Amino acid sequence: MTVALPTYEDVLRASQTLRGVAHHTPVLTSRTLDERLGAQVFFKCENFQRMGAFKFRGGYNALANLDAAQRKAGVVAFSSGNHAQAVALAARLLGISATIVMPTDAPRAKKAATQGYGARVVEYDRATQDREEVARGIMEQEGLTLIPPFNHPHVIAGQGTAAKELLEDAGGLDVLLTPLGGGGLLAGSLLSAGAICPDCKVYGVEPEAGADGQASLRGGNIVKIGPPDSIADGALTQALGTLTFPIIQQRVKDILTVSDAQLVDAMRFFAERMKIVVEPTGCLGAAAVMQQLVPLKGMRVGVLLSGGNVDLAAYGRLLESE
């Protein structure tokens, strides 16, 4: 069955669904960074979203669009952490049972939060098992509806509401940078930017160790890689989705990569200068800006900080590292 690609109309419907449920997160600026770059940078702080990440938008929108039979049966999802929490919280709010497939090495804080929202967690070995196969097995055995983390039209549309809010709150932007894992946030952001600010150049940013999106864009087809190794645990996908890739391929300006060390530098900047906690994955776009990987001087620049869910002990060790 062919699933139609989402459009900006779907983002608008998602915005209505999320009204009064998702937080309208703040847009913050830093005079220090603006002076350093000679640009105006606007940070959309999804680390202040419900459950601490933008993923709540897509997760809630997907569950809210289930029919009565699907709601009664329940849902299953697979995630390293933020989508897990998003589906778990959305399910709790909507009275739906949720099972989440998570890697054994997922951050403890994310696993605990997922269970705290009432979801059942089923663990798998990231190195030897395929999370989609595990989730689909549970889906077929128990009659659940699968809610994938990015390759789903309602998920993509929900994620697009973050960029929609940023563009409406900050005004016209010349450049927009978003973290890139499976492509849900980037694809949704491209839909919103294309409708609201069509001249805005949109970039996706992924970890150097997991540059499947960049390889896919360069090669013209979806490239699958082995399990990546990076502190950006929310962007350790092995391939873009069949729904996210066409949108990205058609609309994105480019896909950039940053190192783990550059992510730590960005995390430290946010902690020291802006007094906010941003997880490594959430710093992908910001790190690219701070490294000036694209021309920024004299421009208005939007950056999506995708989340702030990080194990505090690991966070402290990273900030102490040089």
C-alpha positions in Angstrom: 0.0 0.0 0.0 1.4 3.4 -1.0 1.1 6.1 1.6 0.8 9.7 0.3 3.5 12.1 1.4 2.3 14.7 4.0 1.8 18.3 3.0 1.7 21.6 4.7 -2.0 21.2 5.0 -1.3 18.2 7.3 1.0 20.4 9.4 -1.8 22.9 9.8 -4.2 20.1 10.9 -1.6 18.8 13.3 -1.2 22.3 14.7 -5.0 22.3 15.6 -4.7 18.9 17.1 -1.8 20.0 19.3 -3.4 23.3 20.3 -3.7 23.4 24.1 -1.9 20.0 24.4 1.7 20.6 23.3 3.7 23.5 24.7 4.3 26.5 22.5 8.0 26.5 23.3 10.0 29.7 23.6 12.5 31.2 21.1 15.7 32.3 22.8 18.6 34.4 21.5 22.2 35.0 22.6 23.9 38.4 22.1 27.3 36.7 22.7 26.7 34.3 19.8 25.2 36.9 17.5 28.2 39.1 18.0 30.6 36.2 17.4 28.8 35.2 14.1 27.7 38.6 12.9 24.2 37.1 12.5 20.9 36.9 14.4 20.3 33.4 15.7 16.9 32.2 17.0 16.8 29.0 19.0 13.5 27.1 19.1 13.7 25.4 22.5 12.0 22.1 22.2 14.0 21.0 25.3 11.1 22.8 27.0 8.4 20.7 25.2 6.3 18.1 27.1 8.5 15.1 27.9 11.5 17.2 27.0 11.6 16.9 23.2 9.9 17.8 19.9 8.9 14.2 19.5 5.8 14.8 21.6 4.3 16.7 18.7 4.5 13.8 16.2 3.7 11.1 18.7 0.5 12.8 20.0 -0.6 13.7 16.5 -0.2 10.1 15.3 -2.1 8.7 18.3 -4.9 11.3 18.1 -5.6 10.2 14.5 -6.2 6.5 15.4 -9.7 5.2 15.0 -11.6 3.7 17.9 -10.6 0.1 17.2 -6.9 1.0 17.0 -7.1 3.0 20.3 -8.8 0.0 22.0 -6.1 -2.4 20.9 -3.1 -0.2 21.7 0.1 0.8 20.0 3.7 -0.3 19.8 6.7 1.9 18.9 10.5 1.5 18.7 12.9 4.2 19.9 16.2 5.0 21.7 14.4 7.4 24.0 12.5 10.5 22.9 10.0 8.9 20.6 9.5 6.3 23.3 8.6 8.9 25.9 6.5 10.8 23.4 4.3 7.8 22.5 4.2 6.8 26.2 2.9 10.2 27.3 0.6 10.6 24.4 -0.9 7.2 25.0 -1.4 8.1 28.7 -3.2 11.3 27.8 -5.4 9.6 25.3 -6.1 6.5 27.4 -4.3 4.1 25.0 -2.0 1.2 26.1 1.6 1.5 24.7 4.5 -1.0 24.3 7.9 0.5 23.5 10.8 -1.4 22.0 14.1 0.2 23.4 17.8 -0.7 23.1 19.4 -2.2 26.2 21.9 0.8 26.1 19.3 3.5 25.9 19.9 6.3 28.4 18.5 5.3 31.8 16.7 8.6 32.3 14.8 8.1 29.0 13.9 4.5 29.8 12.7 5.4 33.3 10.6 8.3 32.0 9.0 6.0 29.4 8.0 3.5 32.1 7.0 6.3 34.3 4.4 7.4 31.7 2.9 3.9 32.0 4.3 2.2 28.9 5.6 -1.4 28.8 9.3 -1.5 27.7 10.6 -4.4 25.7 14.4 -4.3 25.4 16.6 -5.4 22.4 20.3 -5.6 21.6 21.1 -2.8 19.2 24.2 -4.7 17.8 22.5 -8.0 17.0 18.7 -7.3 16.6 16.6 -5.2 14.3 14.3 -3.0 16.3 11.7 -2.8 13.6 11.6 -6.6 13.3 11.1 -6.8 17.1 8.3 -4.2 17.1 6.6 -5.8 14.1 6.7 -9.2 15.8 4.9 -7.7 18.8 2.5 -5.8 16.5 1.5 -9.0 14.7 1.3 -11.2 17.8 -0.8 -8.7 19.9 -2.8 -6.9 17.2 -1.3 -3.5 18.0 -0.8 -0.4 15.7 2.8 0.4 14.9 3.8 4.1 15.4 7.3 4.5 13.8 9.5 7.3 15.0 9.7 9.2 11.8 8.3 7.3 8.7 4.7 8.2 9.3 2.7 11.0 7.8 1.0 12.2 11.0 4.4 12.0 12.8 6.0 14.2 10.1 3.2 16.6 10.2 3.3 16.9 13.9 7.0 17.6 13.9 6.5 20.3 11.3 4.6 22.4 13.8 7.8 23.3 15.7 9.3 25.0 12.6 5.9 26.6 11.9 5.9 28.2 15.4 9.5 29.3 15.0 8.9 31.0 11.6 5.8 32.7 12.9 7.4 33.9 16.2 10.8 34.9 14.8 9.6 36.2 11.5 11.3 35.6 8.2 14.5 33.5 8.3 17.4 33.2 5.7 18.6 29.9 7.1 17.1 27.1 9.2 19.0 24.2 10.6 17.5 21.1 12.2 18.9 17.9 13.7 18.6 14.9 11.4 18.1 11.3 12.4 15.4 9.5 10.5 14.2 12.7 9.0 10.8 13.4 10.6 11.8 16.8 12.0 13.7 17.9 8.9 10.9 16.8 6.6 8.2 18.5 8.6 10.4 21.6 8.9 10.8 21.7 5.1 7.0 21.6 4.7 6.6 24.5 7.0 9.4 26.6 5.6 8.3 26.0 2.1 4.9 27.4 2.8 5.7 30.2 5.2 9.2 31.3 4.1 10.0 29.8 0.7 13.3 31.6 0.3 14.7 30.2 3.5 17.6 27.7 3.0 17.0 24.6 5.2 19.8 22.3 6.3 19.8 19.0 8.1 22.6 18.2 10.5 23.6 14.7 11.6 26.5 13.2 13.5 29.7 12.4 11.5 29.5 8.8 12.6 25.9 8.4 11.2 26.0 10.3 7.9 23.5 8.1 6.1 21.3 11.2 5.3 24.2 13.0 3.6 25.1 9.8 1.7 21.5 9.4 0.6 21.3 13.0 -0.6 24.5 12.7 -2.5 23.7 9.3 -4.0 20.0 10.1 -4.9 18.7 7.0 -3.0 18.2 5.9 0.5 21.6 4.6 1.9 21.5 2.3 4.9 24.6 2.1 7.2 25.6 0.0 10.1 24.7 1.0 13.7 26.4 4.4 14.3 28.4 5.2 17.4 27.9 8.8 18.6 26.8 10.6 21.8 23.9 11.9 19.7 21.8 8.9 20.7 18.6 10.4 19.3 20.1 10.4 15.8 21.5 6.9 15.6 19.2 5.8 12.8 20.6 3.7 10.0 18.5 5.0 7.2 16.1 7.7 6.2 12.4 6.8 5.8 10.5 6.2 2.5 8.3 9.2 3.4 11.0 11.5 4.8 13.6 11.0 2.1 11.5 12.2 -0.9 10.6 15.4 1.0 14.2 16.0 2.0 15.6 15.2 -1.4 13.2 17.7 -3.1 13.5 20.6 -0.7 16.7 20.5 1.5 19.6 22.8 0.7 22.2 20.4 2.0 22.9 17.9 4.8 25.9 18.7 7.1 27.7 16.7 9.7 29.3 17.6 13.1 31.6 15.7 15.4 30.9 14.6 19.0 33.5 17.1 20.2 31.6 19.9 18.5 28.4 18.7 20.1 30.0 18.9 23.5 31.2 22.4 22.8 27.6 23.4 21.9 26.2 21.7 25.0 28.8 23.6 27.1 27.8 26.9 25.5 24.1 26.4 26.3 24.9 25.4 29.9 27.4 28.2 30.6 26.0 31.1 28.6 22.3 30.5 28.1 21.7 28.4 31.3 19.7 25.7 29.5 20.2 21.9 29.2 20.3 20.6 25.7 21.0 16.9 24.9 23.7 16.0 22.3 21.2 15.3 19.6 19.5 18.6 20.3 22.8 20.4 19.6 23.3 19.1 16.1 22.0 22.2 14.3 23.5 24.5 16.9 26.9 22.9 16.5 26.8 23.5 12.7 26.0 27.2 13.3 28.7 27.6 15.9 31.2 26.0 13.5 29.9 28.3 10.7 29.6 25.3 8.3 27.4 27.5 6.1 27.5 31.3 5.3 25.7 33.1 8.2 27.1 36.7 8.3 24.3 39.3 8.2 21.6 36.6 8.1 18.7 35.7 10.3 19.2 32.1 11.4 16.8 29.6 13.0 18.0 26.6 14.9 15.8 23.8 16.3 17.0 22.5 19.6 15.2 19.2 19.5 15.4 18.1 23.1 16.9 18.2 26.6 16.7 14.6 27.8 20.1 13.5 29.0 21.4 11.3 31.8 22.7 13.9 34.3 25.8 11.8 35.2 26.7 11.4 31.5 25.9 15.1 30.9 28.3 16.2 33.7 31.1 13.9 32.3 30.7 15.3 28.8 30.8 19.0 30.0 34.0 18.2 32.0 35.7 16.6 29.0 38.1 18.7 26.9 
